[in-house]
């Protein structure tokens, strides 16, 4: 993992939980003050990543308890990313297609890419990164003329507790995917790459606010996608949002690949491939279930940062507990 791979990987991981989860929740909570939570949350998230990368060097997850918890952590994140992937695709890309047809190819793709190890995933991020950056720049400049400064005022309309809550939510959304790298050896720092990714998220939050305004941002489940509907080429070519929004799918795909890799590595060596195929089938079935019973999944949608925060804290506690047992 050289500096380029670490940077590109961090860029995609930091964006993962904002599509369909982060932005919609934060805008419903803070409205036009979301950018404030983005700044404060980035600072808090930087501190979390800074201490995490130091902590993981001396606290590997090699006990049975920590491995089981890390397995559940990856399993849970896989199901949530899978769910948002199928929801996003069925809502905007493949509207008339059955959910089964949307999710069925994913396990095969994940199995194929994880078969070649983590280095292959890192190489994929290097390939997708320049494409994503070009699309990102195109989107920002394409929406610039639609931004209304009046939508940003007055500031600090949300109360202090909501801003604090939004800050914590932002920090958890942005840092939770980085915990997937606990057992991955990294030669370069994640914290600087994290800040680069969060700068991009902050700009997106400002663009969404300036384009949609305080009313529409609270209505849409995918405000980041609805904002891109405003893009026009040469004032007559429209509906380019399905092309440019593919950059969000890159982030989902990379995170799914990392969770799939971790799940495979945590399985016992005996009959690993058979067990792994069985888990992918199970994950596919769970995603099909959540796609069918959408209302039940909304409970996790609203409580996701709390669940992720608890699981992240438990991972740290189990690593401390193991170290204490070693000293004793």
BAVEXGU-57017 format. One line per 5 residues: number of its first residue (from 0); for each residue z, y, x of N, C-alpha, C. Coordinates in Angstrom, 1 decimal. Each point is the difference from the previous one (the first is absolute). Layout:
<pts>
NUM> Z:Y:X:Z:Y:X:Z:Y:X; ...
</pts>
This chain:
<pts>
0> 0.0:-1.2:0.8:0.0:1.2:-0.8:0.0:1.2:0.9; -1.2:0.6:0.3:-0.1:1.2:0.8:0.3:1.2:-0.9; -0.1:1.2:0.5:0.3:1.2:-0.7:-1.0:0.2:-1.2; -1.2:-0.3:0.2:-1.0:0.2:-1.1:0.3:-0.9:-1.1; 0.3:-1.3:0.2:0.3:-0.9:-1.0:1.3:0.4:-0.8
5> 1.0:0.4:0.8:1.2:0.4:-0.6:-0.2:1.2:-0.9; -0.8:1.0:0.4:-0.2:1.2:-0.8:-0.8:-0.3:-1.2; -1.1:-0.8:0.1:-0.8:-0.3:-1.2:0.8:-0.9:-1.0; 0.8:-0.9:0.5:0.8:-0.9:-0.9:1.0:0.9:-0.7; 0.7:0.9:0.7:1.0:0.9:-0.6:-0.7:0.9:-1.1
10> -1.2:0.4:0.3:-0.7:0.9:-1.0:-0.1:-0.7:-1.3; -0.4:-1.3:0.0:-0.3:-0.7:-1.3:1.4:-0.4:-0.6; 0.9:-0.5:0.8:1.3:-0.4:-0.6:0.7:1.1:-0.7; 0.0:1.2:0.6:0.7:1.1:-0.5:-0.5:0.5:-1.4; -1.3:-0.4:-0.3:-0.6:0.4:-1.2:0.1:-1.0:-1.2
15> 0.5:-1.2:0.4:-0.1:-1.1:-0.9:0.6:0.2:-1.4; 1.3:0.4:0.0:0.7:0.1:-1.3:-0.2:1.3:-0.7; -0.9:0.9:0.4:-0.2:1.2:-0.7:-1.0:-0.1:-1.1; -1.0:-0.9:0.1:-1.0:-0.2:-1.0:0.6:-0.8:-1.2; 0.0:0.6:-1.1:0.5:-0.6:-1.2:1.5:-0.1:-0.2
20> 0.7:0.2:1.2:1.5:0.0:-0.1:0.6:1.3:0.4; -0.1:0.4:1.3:0.6:1.2:0.5:-0.3:1.3:-0.6; -1.3:0.3:0.0:-0.4:1.3:-0.6:0.3:0.2:-1.4; -0.2:-1.1:-0.8:0.2:0.1:-1.5:1.5:0.2:-0.3; 0.9:-0.7:0.7:1.4:0.1:-0.2:0.5:1.3:0.5
25> -0.4:0.5:1.2:0.4:1.2:0.5:-0.4:1.2:-0.8; -1.2:0.0:-0.5:-0.5:1.1:-0.8:0.7:0.1:-1.4; 0.3:-1.2:-0.5:0.8:0.0:-1.3:1.4:0.5:0.3; 0.5:-0.2:1.1:1.4:0.4:0.3:0.1:1.5:0.4; -1.0:0.4:0.9:0.1:1.4:0.6:-1.1:0.9:-0.4
30> -1.0:-0.5:-0.6:-1.2:0.8:-0.4:-0.5:0.8:1.2; -0.2:1.3:0.0:-0.6:0.7:1.1:0.8:0.1:1.2; 1.3:-0.4:-0.1:0.8:0.0:1.2:0.0:-1.3:0.8; -1.0:-0.8:-0.3:-0.1:-1.3:0.7:-0.3:0.2:1.5; -0.7:1.1:0.3:-0.3:0.2:1.5:1.3:0.3:0.8
35> 1.0:0.5:-0.7:1.3:0.3:0.7:0.7:-1.4:0.3; -0.1:-0.9:-0.9:0.6:-1.4:0.2:-0.9:-0.7:1.1; -1.3:0.3:0.1:-0.8:-0.6:1.0:0.4:0.5:1.4; 0.3:1.3:0.1:0.5:0.5:1.3:1.3:-0.6:0.4; 1.0:0.1:-0.9:1.3:-0.4:0.3:0.0:-1.6:0.2
40> -0.7:-0.7:-0.9:-0.1:-1.4:0.1:-0.7:-0.5:1.3; -0.9:0.8:0.5:-0.6:-0.3:1.3:1.0:0.1:1.2; 0.8:1.0:-0.1:1.0:0.2:1.0:1.0:-1.2:0.0; 0.5:-0.3:-1.2:0.9:-1.1:-0.2:-0.7:-1.3:0.4; -1.2:-0.2:-0.4:-0.8:-1.2:0.4:-0.2:-0.1:1.5
45> -0.2:1.1:0.6:-0.2:0.0:1.5:1.3:-0.5:0.7; 1.1:0.4:-0.5:1.3:-0.5:0.6:0.2:-1.5:-0.3; -0.4:-0.4:-1.2:0.1:-1.5:-0.3:-0.9:-0.8:1.0; -1.2:0.5:0.1:-1.0:-0.7:0.9:0.5:0.0:1.5; 0.5:1.2:0.4:0.5:0.2:1.4:1.1:-1.0:0.3
50> 1.0:-0.1:-0.9:1.0:-1.0:0.3:-0.4:-1.4:-0.3; -0.9:-0.2:-0.9:-0.5:-1.4:-0.2:-0.7:-0.6:1.2; -0.9:0.8:0.6:-0.7:-0.5:1.2:0.9:-0.3:1.2; 1.1:0.7:0.1:1.0:-0.3:1.0:0.8:-1.2:-0.4; 0.4:-0.1:-1.3:0.8:-1.1:-0.5:-0.7:-1.4:0.1
55> -1.3:0.0:-0.3:-0.7:-1.3:-0.1:-0.1:-0.6:1.4; 0.0:0.7:1.0:-0.1:-0.5:1.4:1.2:-0.9:0.3; 1.2:0.3:-0.4:1.2:-0.7:0.3:0.5:-0.8:-1.1; -0.6:0.0:-1.2:0.5:-0.7:-1.2:-1.2:-0.8:-0.6; -0.5:-1.0:0.6:-1.1:-0.8:-0.6:0.6:-0.7:-1.2
60> -0.9:-0.3:-1.0:0.4:-0.7:-1.2:-0.2:-1.5:0.3; 0.9:-0.6:0.7:-0.2:-1.4:0.4:1.1:-0.9:-0.6; 0.9:0.5:-0.8:0.9:-0.9:-0.7:-0.6:-0.5:-1.3; 0.6:-1.1:-0.5:-0.6:-0.6:-1.2:0.1:1.0:-1.2; 1.2:0.7:-0.1:0.2:0.9:-1.0:-1.0:1.2:0.0
65> -0.1:0.6:1.2:-0.9:1.1:0.2:-1.5:-0.4:-0.3; -0.3:-1.2:0.5:-1.4:-0.4:-0.3:-0.3:-0.2:-1.5; 1.0:-0.6:-0.7:-0.2:-0.1:-1.4:-0.1:1.3:-0.7; 0.8:1.0:0.4:0.0:1.3:-0.6:-1.4:0.7:0.3; -0.4:-0.2:1.2:-1.3:0.6:0.5:-1.1:-0.6:-0.8
70> 0.1:-1.3:-0.2:-1.0:-0.7:-0.8:-0.1:0.6:-1.4; 1.2:0.2:-0.7:0.0:0.5:-1.3:-0.5:1.5:0.0; 0.3:0.7:1.0:-0.5:1.4:0.2:-1.5:0.0:0.0; -0.6:-0.8:0.8:-1.5:-0.1:0.0:-0.6:-0.5:-1.3; 0.7:-1.0:-0.6:-0.5:-0.6:-1.2:0.0:1.1:-1.1
75> 1.1:0.8:-0.1:0.1:1.0:-1.0:-1.0:1.1:0.2; -0.2:0.5:1.2:-1.0:1.0:0.3:-1.4:-0.5:-0.3; -0.3:-1.2:0.3:-1.3:-0.6:-0.2:-0.3:0.0:-1.5; 1.0:-0.4:-0.9:-0.2:0.0:-1.4:-0.3:1.4:-0.6; 0.8:1.0:0.6:-0.2:1.4:-0.5:-1.3:0.6:0.4
80> -0.4:-0.2:1.2:-1.3:0.5:0.5:-1.2:-0.7:-0.7; 0.2:-1.3:-0.2:-1.0:-0.8:-0.8:-0.1:0.6:-1.4; 1.1:0.3:-0.6:0.0:0.5:-1.4:-0.7:1.4:0.0; 0.3:0.9:0.9:-0.6:1.3:0.0:-1.5:-0.1:0.3; -0.4:-1.0:0.9:-1.4:-0.2:0.3:-0.7:-0.4:-1.3
85> 0.5:-1.0:-0.7:-0.7:-0.4:-1.2:0.0:1.0:-1.1; 1.1:0.8:-0.1:0.0:1.1:-1.0:-1.0:1.1:0.3; 0.0:0.3:1.3:-1.0:1.1:0.4:-1.4:-0.4:-0.2; -0.3:-1.3:0.4:-1.4:-0.5:-0.1:-0.4:-0.1:-1.5; 0.9:-0.6:-0.8:-0.3:-0.2:-1.4:-0.1:1.3:-0.8
90> 0.7:1.0:0.5:0.0:1.3:-0.7:-1.2:0.9:0.3; -0.6:-0.1:1.2:-1.0:0.9:0.4:-1.3:-0.7:0.6; 0.1:-1.2:0.5:-1.1:-0.6:0.7:-0.7:-1.1:-0.9; 0.9:-0.9:-0.4:-0.5:-1.2:-0.8:0.6:0.0:-1.4; -0.3:1.0:-0.8:0.7:0.2:-1.2:-0.1:-1.1:-1.0
95> -1.2:-0.6:-0.1:-0.3:-1.1:-1.0:0.2:-1.4:0.6; 0.4:-0.1:1.3:0.2:-1.3:0.6:1.3:-0.6:-0.3; 0.2:-1.3:-0.3:1.3:-0.6:-0.1:0.8:0.1:1.3; 1.3:0.2:-0.2:0.9:0.1:1.2:-0.1:-1.1:1.0; -0.2:-1.2:-0.6:-0.1:-1.2:0.9:-1.2:0.1:1.0
100> -1.1:0.6:-0.5:-1.2:0.1:0.9:0.3:1.1:1.1; 0.9:0.9:-0.3:0.3:1.1:1.0:0.9:-0.5:1.1; 1.0:-0.8:-0.4:1.0:-0.5:1.0:-0.3:-1.2:0.7; -0.9:-0.8:-0.6:-0.3:-1.3:0.6:-0.5:0.0:1.4; -0.9:1.0:0.4:-0.5:0.0:1.4:1.0:0.4:1.0
105> 1.1:0.7:-0.4:0.9:0.6:1.0:0.8:-1.1:0.8; 0.5:-1.1:-0.6:0.7:-1.0:0.8:-0.9:-0.6:1.1; -1.3:-0.2:-0.4:-0.9:-0.6:1.0:-0.2:1.0:1.2; -0.1:1.3:-0.3:-0.2:1.0:1.0:1.2:0.1:0.9; 1.2:0.0:-0.6:1.2:0.0:0.7:0.2:-1.2:0.9
110> -0.3:-1.1:-0.5:0.1:-1.3:0.8:-0.9:0.0:1.2; -1.2:0.5:-0.2:-1.0:0.1:1.1:0.4:0.9:1.1; 0.5:1.2:-0.4:0.3:1.0:1.0:1.3:-0.4:0.8; 1.0:-0.5:-0.7:1.3:-0.4:0.6:-0.2:-1.3:0.9; -1.0:-0.7:-0.3:-0.3:-1.2:0.9:-0.3:0.4:1.4
115> -0.4:1.2:0.3:-0.4:0.4:1.3:1.1:0.9:0.7; 1.2:0.1:-0.7:1.1:0.6:0.6:0.1:1.5:-0.2; 1.1:0.6:0.4:0.2:1.4:-0.2:-0.9:0.9:0.7; -0.5:-0.4:1.2:-1.0:0.8:0.7:-1.2:0.3:-0.8; -0.5:-0.9:-0.8:-1.1:0.2:-0.8:0.2:1.1:-1.1
120> 1.2:0.0:-0.6:0.4:1.0:-0.9:0.0:1.4:0.6; 0.5:0.0:1.3:0.0:1.3:0.7:-1.4:0.5:0.3; -0.9:-0.9:0.4:-1.4:0.3:0.2:-0.7:0.6:-1.2; 0.4:-0.6:-1.1:-0.6:0.4:-1.3:0.4:1.5:-0.3; 1.3:0.3:0.3:0.4:1.4:-0.2:-0.7:1.0:0.9
125> -0.3:-0.5:1.2:-0.8:0.9:0.9:-1.4:0.3:-0.6; -0.6:-1.0:-0.6:-1.3:0.2:-0.6:0.0:0.9:-1.2; 1.0:-0.3:-0.9:0.1:0.8:-1.2:0.5:1.4:0.1; 0.7:0.3:1.1:0.7:1.3:0.2:-1.1:1.1:0.0; -1.0:0.0:0.9:-0.9:1.1:0.0:-0.7:0.2:-1.4
130> -0.3:-1.1:-0.7:-0.6:0.1:-1.3:0.9:0.7:-0.9; 1.3:-0.4:0.0:1.0:0.7:-0.9:0.2:1.4:0.4; 0.0:0.4:1.2:0.2:1.4:0.4:-1.2:0.9:-0.4; -1.2:-0.6:0.1:-1.2:0.8:-0.4:0.0:0.2:-1.5; 0.4:-1.0:-0.8:0.1:0.1:-1.4:1.1:1.0:-0.4
135> 1.1:-0.1:0.7:1.1:0.9:-0.2:-0.4:1.5:0.2; -0.6:0.3:1.0:-0.5:1.4:0.3:-1.0:0.4:-1.1; -0.9:-0.9:-0.3:-0.9:0.3:-1.1:0.7:0.4:-1.3; 1.0:-0.8:-0.4:0.7:0.2:-1.2:0.7:1.3:0.0; 0.8:0.3:1.1:0.7:1.2:0.1:-0.9:1.3:-0.1
140> -1.1:0.0:0.7:-0.9:1.1:0.0:-0.7:0.1:-1.3; -0.3:-1.2:-0.6:-0.7:0.0:-1.3:0.8:0.5:-1.1; 1.4:-0.1:0.1:0.9:0.5:-1.1:0.5:1.4:0.3; -0.2:0.5:1.2:0.6:1.3:0.4:-0.4:1.1:-1.0; -1.2:0.0:-0.5:-0.5:1.1:-0.9:0.7:-0.1:-1.4
145> 0.6:-1.2:-0.3:0.6:-0.2:-1.3:1.5:0.3:0.0; 0.5:0.3:1.1:1.5:0.3:0.1:0.3:1.4:-0.5; 1.0:0.0:-0.9:0.5:1.3:-0.5:1.4:0.3:0.5; 0.2:1.0:0.7:1.3:0.4:0.6:1.0:0.3:-1.1; -0.4:0.4:-1.2:1.0:0.3:-1.0:0.7:-1.3:-0.5
150> -0.5:-1.2:0.3:0.6:-1.2:-0.4:1.3:-0.3:0.9; 0.1:0.7:1.1:1.2:-0.3:0.9:1.2:0.8:-0.3; -0.2:1.1:-0.9:1.2:0.8:-0.2:0.5:-0.1:-1.5; 1.2:0.3:-0.2:1.0:0.3:1.0:0.5:-1.3:0.7; 0.5:0.1:1.2:0.5:-1.2:0.7:1.5:-0.2:-0.3
155> 0.5:-1.2:0.3:1.4:-0.4:-0.2:0.4:0.1:-1.4; -0.9:-0.5:-0.9:0.3:-0.1:-1.4:0.8:-1.2:-0.3; -0.1:-1.1:0.8:0.8:-1.2:-0.1:1.4:0.3:0.5; 1.0:-0.8:-0.6:1.4:0.2:0.4:0.2:-0.7:1.4; 1.1:0.3:0.6:0.3:-0.5:1.3:0.1:-1.5:0.1
160> 0.6:-0.6:-1.1:0.2:-1.5:0.0:-1.4:-0.7:-0.1; -0.9:0.6:-0.8:-1.3:-0.6:-0.1:-0.8:0.1:1.3; 0.2:1.1:0.7:-0.7:0.2:1.3:0.6:-1.0:1.0; 1.3:-0.2:0.0:0.7:-1.0:0.9:-0.5:-1.4:-0.3; -0.1:-0.3:-1.3:-0.5:-1.3:-0.5:-1.4:-0.2:0.4
165> -0.9:1.0:-0.1:-1.3:-0.1:0.4:-0.2:-0.1:1.5; 0.8:0.6:0.7:0.0:-0.1:1.5:0.3:-1.4:0.4; 1.0:-0.6:-0.6:0.4:-1.4:0.4:-1.1:-1.0:-0.5; -0.6:0.3:-1.2:-1.1:-0.9:-0.4:-1.2:0.1:0.9; -0.3:1.2:0.4:-1.1:0.2:0.9:0.2:-0.7:1.3
170> 1.2:0.1:0.6:0.3:-0.7:1.2:-0.1:-1.5:-0.1; 0.5:-0.5:-1.1:-0.1:-1.5:-0.2:-1.4:-0.4:-0.2; -0.8:0.7:-0.8:-1.4:-0.4:-0.2:-0.7:0.0:1.3; 0.2:1.0:0.8:-0.8:0.1:1.3:0.5:-0.9:1.1; 1.3:-0.4:0.0:0.5:-0.8:1.1:0.1:-1.5:-0.3
175> 0.1:-0.4:-1.3:0.1:-1.4:-0.3:-1.1:-0.9:0.6; -1.3:0.4:0.0:-1.0:-0.9:0.6:0.2:-0.2:1.5; 0.6:1.0:0.7:0.2:-0.2:1.4:1.0:-1.1:0.4; 0.9:-0.3:-1.0:1.0:-1.1:0.3:-0.8:-1.3:0.0; -1.2:-0.1:-0.5:-0.8:-1.2:0.1:-0.3:-0.3:1.5
180> 0.1:1.0:0.9:-0.3:-0.2:1.4:1.2:-0.4:0.8; 1.1:-0.4:-0.6:1.3:-0.3:0.7:-0.2:-1.0:1.1; -0.8:-1.1:-0.3:-0.1:-1.0:1.0:-1.3:0.1:0.8; -0.7:1.1:-0.1:-1.2:0.3:0.8:0.3:0.8:1.2; -0.4:-0.5:1.2:0.2:0.7:1.2:-0.9:1.3:0.1
185> 0.6:1.1:0.2:-0.7:1.3:0.1:0.3:0.6:1.3; -1.1:0.4:0.8:0.2:0.7:1.2:0.1:1.5:-0.1; -0.4:0.5:-1.2:0.0:1.5:-0.1:0.8:0.4:-1.3; 0.5:1.2:0.0:0.9:0.5:-1.0:-0.7:0.1:-1.3; 0.8:-0.3:-1.1:-0.5:0.1:-1.4:0.3:1.4:-0.5
190> 1.0:0.6:0.5:0.5:1.3:-0.7:-1.1:1.1:0.1; -0.7:0.2:1.1:-1.0:1.0:0.1:-1.2:-0.3:-1.0; -0.3:-1.3:0.0:-1.1:-0.4:-0.9:0.4:0.1:-1.5; 1.3:-0.2:-0.2:0.5:0.2:-1.4:-0.2:1.5:-0.4; 0.3:0.9:0.8:-0.1:1.4:-0.3:-1.5:0.4:-0.3
195> -0.9:-0.6:0.8:-1.4:0.2:-0.3:-0.4:-0.4:-1.4; 0.5:-1.2:-0.3:-0.4:-0.5:-1.3:0.6:0.8:-1.1; 1.3:0.5:0.2:0.7:0.8:-1.0:-0.7:1.4:-0.2; -0.5:0.5:1.1:-0.8:1.3:-0.1:-1.1:-0.1:-1.0; -0.7:-1.2:0.1:-1.1:-0.2:-0.9:0.5:-0.1:-1.4
200> 1.1:-0.7:-0.3:0.6:-0.1:-1.3:0.4:1.3:-0.5; 0.6:0.9:0.8:0.4:1.3:-0.4:-1.2:0.8:-0.5; -1.1:0.0:0.8:-1.2:0.7:-0.4:-0.5:-0.5:-1.4; 0.0:-1.3:-0.2:-0.4:-0.6:-1.2:0.9:0.5:-1.2; 1.3:0.1:0.2:0.9:0.4:-1.0:-0.3:1.5:-0.4
205> -0.3:0.8:1.0:-0.4:1.4:-0.2:-1.3:0.1:-0.8; -1.0:-0.8:0.4:-1.3:0.1:-0.7:0.2:-0.5:-1.4; 0.7:-1.1:-0.3:0.2:-0.4:-1.3:0.6:1.1:-0.9; 1.1:0.6:0.5:0.6:1.1:-0.7:-0.9:1.1:-0.3; -0.8:0.4:1.0:-0.9:1.2:-0.1:-1.1:-0.3:-0.9
210> -0.5:-1.2:-0.1:-1.1:-0.3:-0.8:0.3:-0.4:-1.5; 1.0:-0.8:-0.2:0.4:-0.5:-1.3:0.9:1.0:-0.7; 0.9:0.6:0.7:1.0:0.9:-0.6:1.2:-0.7:-0.5; 1.0:0.7:-0.4:1.3:-0.6:-0.3:0.0:-0.9:-1.3; -0.9:0.2:-0.8:-0.1:-0.8:-1.3:-0.6:-1.4:0.2
215> -1.2:0.0:0.6:-0.8:-1.2:0.2:0.6:-1.0:1.0; 0.7:0.6:1.0:0.6:-0.9:1.0:1.1:-0.9:-0.6; 0.6:0.4:-1.1:1.0:-0.8:-0.6:-0.5:-1.0:-1.0; -1.3:0.1:-0.3:-0.6:-0.9:-1.0:-0.6:-1.3:0.7; -0.7:0.2:1.1:-0.8:-1.1:0.5:0.8:-1.0:0.9
220> -0.3:-1.3:-0.2:0.6:-1.0:0.8:-0.6:0.0:1.5; -1.3:0.4:0.1:-0.6:0.1:1.2:-0.5:1.4:0.2; 0.9:1.0:0.3:-0.5:1.4:0.1:-0.9:0.2:1.3; 0.2:-0.9:1.0:-0.8:0.2:1.2:-1.5:-0.4:-0.3; -0.2:-0.9:-0.9:-1.4:-0.4:-0.4:-0.5:1.1:-1.0
225> 0.8:0.4:-1.0:-0.5:1.0:-0.9:-0.4:1.3:0.6; 0.7:0.3:1.1:-0.3:1.3:0.8:-1.4:-0.1:0.6; -0.4:-1.2:0.5:-1.3:-0.2:0.6:-1.2:0.1:-1.0; 0.3:0.0:-1.3:-1.0:0.1:-1.0:-0.6:1.4:0.0; 0.7:1.0:0.6:-0.4:1.3:0.1:-1.1:0.3:1.1
230> -0.2:-1.0:0.8:-0.9:0.2:1.1:-1.5:0.0:-0.5; -0.7:0.9:0.5:-1.5:0.1:-0.3:-0.7:0.2:1.2; -1.2:-0.6:0.2:-0.9:0.2:1.1:-1.1:0.9:-0.4; -0.2:1.1:0.6:-1.1:1.0:-0.3:0.1:0.4:-1.4; 1.2:0.0:-0.6:0.2:0.5:-1.4:-0.7:-0.8:-1.1
235> -0.6:-1.2:0.4:-0.6:-0.8:-1.1:0.2:-1.5:0.2; 0.3:-0.4:1.2:0.3:-1.5:0.1:1.5:-0.2:-0.3; 0.3:-0.8:-1.0:1.4:-0.2:-0.4:0.3:-1.5:0.1; 1.3:-0.3:-0.4:0.5:-1.3:-0.1:-0.1:-0.7:1.4; 0.4:0.7:1.0:0.1:-0.6:1.4:1.4:-0.6:0.2
240> 0.9:0.1:-0.9:1.4:-0.4:0.2:0.1:-1.5:0.3; -0.9:-0.8:-0.6:0.1:-1.4:0.2:-0.4:-0.4:1.4; -0.8:0.8:0.7:-0.3:-0.2:1.4:1.1:0.4:0.9; 0.4:1.3:-0.2:1.0:0.6:1.0:1.4:-0.6:-0.2; 0.3:-0.5:-1.2:1.3:-0.6:-0.2:0.2:-1.4:0.6
245> -1.0:-0.5:0.6:0.1:-1.3:0.7:0.9:0.1:1.2; 0.3:1.2:0.5:0.9:0.1:1.1:1.4:-0.5:-0.4; 0.4:0.2:-1.3:1.3:-0.5:-0.4:0.0:-1.5:0.0; -1.1:-0.6:-0.3:-0.1:-1.5:0.0:0.2:-0.5:1.4; -0.5:0.7:1.0:0.2:-0.4:1.4:1.5:-0.2:0.3
250> 0.8:1.0:-0.5:1.5:-0.1:0.3:0.6:-1.2:-0.7; -0.4:-0.2:-1.2:0.5:-1.2:-0.8:-0.4:-1.3:0.7; -1.2:0.0:0.5:-0.5:-1.3:0.6:0.7:-0.2:1.3; 0.2:1.0:0.8:0.7:-0.2:1.3:1.4:-0.5:-0.2; 0.7:0.6:-1.0:1.4:-0.4:-0.3:0.1:-1.4:-0.5
255> -1.0:-0.4:-0.9:0.0:-1.3:-0.5:-0.2:-1.0:1.2; -0.9:0.4:0.9:-0.2:-0.9:1.2:1.2:-0.2:0.8; 0.8:1.1:0.2:1.2:-0.1:0.9:1.0:-0.9:-0.7; 0.2:0.2:-1.3:1.0:-0.8:-0.7:-0.4:-1.4:-0.1; -1.3:-0.3:-0.1:-0.5:-1.3:0.0:0.2:-0.7:1.3
260> -0.2:0.8:1.1:0.2:-0.5:1.4:1.5:-0.4:0.2; 0.9:0.9:-0.5:1.4:-0.2:0.2:0.5:-1.2:-0.8; -0.5:-0.2:-1.2:0.4:-1.1:-0.8:-0.5:-1.3:0.6; -1.1:0.0:0.6:-0.5:-1.2:0.7:0.8:-0.3:1.2; 0.4:1.0:0.8:0.8:-0.2:1.2:1.4:-0.5:-0.2
265> 0.5:0.3:-1.2:1.4:-0.3:-0.4:0.1:-1.4:-0.5; -1.1:-0.7:-0.3:0.0:-1.3:-0.5:0.3:-1.0:1.1; 0.6:-1.2:-0.4:0.2:-1.0:1.1:-1.3:-0.5:0.5; 0.0:-0.5:1.2:-1.2:-0.4:0.7:-0.7:-1.2:-0.7; 0.9:-0.9:-0.5:-0.5:-1.2:-0.6:-0.7:0.4:-1.4
270> -1.2:-0.4:-0.1:-0.8:0.2:-1.2:-0.1:1.5:-0.3; -0.1:0.9:1.0:0.0:1.4:-0.2:-1.2:0.5:-0.9; -1.2:-0.5:0.3:-1.2:0.4:-0.7:0.1:-0.4:-1.5; 0.5:-1.2:-0.3:0.1:-0.4:-1.4:1.0:0.9:-0.7; 1.2:0.2:0.6:1.0:0.9:-0.6:-0.6:1.4:-0.2
275> -0.7:0.5:1.0:-0.5:1.3:-0.1:-1.1:0.2:-1.1; -0.8:-1.0:-0.2:-1.0:0.0:-1.1:0.7:0.0:-1.3; 1.1:-0.8:-0.1:0.8:-0.1:-1.2:0.6:1.3:-0.3; 0.5:0.8:1.0:0.6:1.3:-0.2:-1.0:1.0:-0.5; -1.2:-0.1:0.6:-1.0:1.0:-0.4:-0.5:-0.3:-1.5
280> 0.0:-1.3:-0.4:-0.3:-0.3:-1.4:1.1:0.5:-0.9; 1.3:-0.2:0.5:1.1:0.5:-0.8:-0.1:1.5:-0.2; -0.3:0.7:1.1:-0.1:1.5:0.0:-1.1:0.4:-1.0; -1.1:-0.7:0.0:-1.1:0.3:-0.8:0.4:-0.2:-1.5; 0.8:-1.1:-0.3:0.4:-0.2:-1.3:1.0:1.1:-0.5
285> 0.9:0.4:0.9:0.9:1.1:-0.3:-0.7:1.3:-0.4; -1.0:0.3:0.8:-0.8:1.2:-0.2:-0.8:-0.1:-1.3; -0.5:-1.2:-0.3:-0.7:-0.2:-1.3:1.0:0.2:-1.2; 1.3:-0.4:0.2:1.0:0.1:-1.0:0.3:1.5:-0.2; 0.3:0.7:1.1:0.3:1.4:-0.1:-1.1:0.9:-0.5
290> -1.2:-0.5:0.2:-1.2:0.7:-0.5:-0.1:-0.1:-1.5; 0.5:-1.2:-0.5:-0.1:-0.3:-1.4:1.2:0.7:-0.8; 1.2:0.0:0.7:1.2:0.6:-0.6:0.3:1.3:0.7; -0.8:0.9:-0.3:0.0:1.3:0.8:1.4:0.8:-0.3; 0.5:-0.1:-1.2:1.2:0.7:-0.4:1.2:-0.5:0.8
295> 0.0:-1.3:0.3:1.2:-0.5:0.8:-0.1:0.5:1.4; -1.2:0.2:0.5:-0.2:0.5:1.4:0.4:1.4:0.1; 0.0:0.8:-1.1:0.4:1.4:0.1:1.4:0.2:0.4; 0.9:-1.0:-0.3:1.4:0.1:0.5:0.1:0.1:1.5; -0.8:-0.9:0.7:0.0:0.0:1.4:-0.7:1.3:0.5
300> -1.0:0.5:-0.7:-0.7:1.2:0.4:1.0:1.2:0.1; 1.0:0.1:-1.0:0.9:1.1:0.0:1.2:-0.3:1.0; 0.3:-1.2:0.3:1.1:-0.3:0.9:-0.4:-0.5:1.4; -1.3:0.1:0.3:-0.5:-0.5:1.3:0.7:0.6:1.2; 0.2:1.3:0.1:0.6:0.6:1.2:1.5:-0.5:0.1
305> 0.7:-0.2:-1.1:1.3:-0.5:0.1:0.1:-1.5:0.5; -0.9:-0.8:-0.5:-0.1:-1.4:0.4:-0.4:-0.1:1.5; -1.0:0.8:0.4:-0.4:0.0:1.4:1.1:0.5:0.9; 0.7:1.1:-0.4:1.1:0.5:0.8:1.1:-1.0:0.2; 0.4:-0.7:-1.1:1.0:-1.1:0.1:-0.4:-1.1:1.0
310> -1.3:-0.4:-0.1:-0.4:-1.1:0.8:-0.1:0.4:1.5; -0.4:1.3:0.2:-0.1:0.5:1.4:1.4:0.0:0.6; 1.0:0.5:-0.8:1.4:0.0:0.4:0.5:-1.4:0.3; -0.3:-0.9:-0.8:0.5:-1.4:0.2:-0.6:-0.6:1.2; -1.3:0.3:0.4:-0.6:-0.5:1.2:0.8:0.5:1.2
315> 0.4:1.3:0.0:0.8:0.6:1.1:1.4:-0.7:0.0; 0.6:-0.2:-1.1:1.3:-0.6:0.0:0.0:-1.4:0.5; -1.0:-0.8:-0.4:0.0:-1.4:0.5:-0.3:-0.1:1.5; -0.7:1.0:0.5:-0.2:0.0:1.5:1.3:0.4:0.7; 0.8:0.9:-0.6:1.3:0.3:0.6:0.9:-1.2:-0.1
320> 0.0:-0.6:-1.1:0.9:-1.2:-0.2:-0.3:-1.1:1.0; -1.3:-0.2:0.3:-0.3:-1.0:1.0:0.5:0.4:1.4; -0.1:1.3:0.4:0.4:0.4:1.3:1.5:-0.1:0.1; 0.8:0.2:-1.1:1.4:-0.2:0.1:0.4:-1.4:0.2; -0.8:-0.9:-0.7:0.3:-1.5:0.2:-0.3:-0.4:1.4
325> -1.0:0.6:0.7:-0.3:-0.3:1.3:1.1:0.4:1.0; 0.6:1.2:-0.2:1.1:0.4:0.8:1.2:-0.8:-0.2; 0.3:-0.4:-1.2:1.2:-0.9:-0.2:-0.2:-1.4:0.6
</pts>
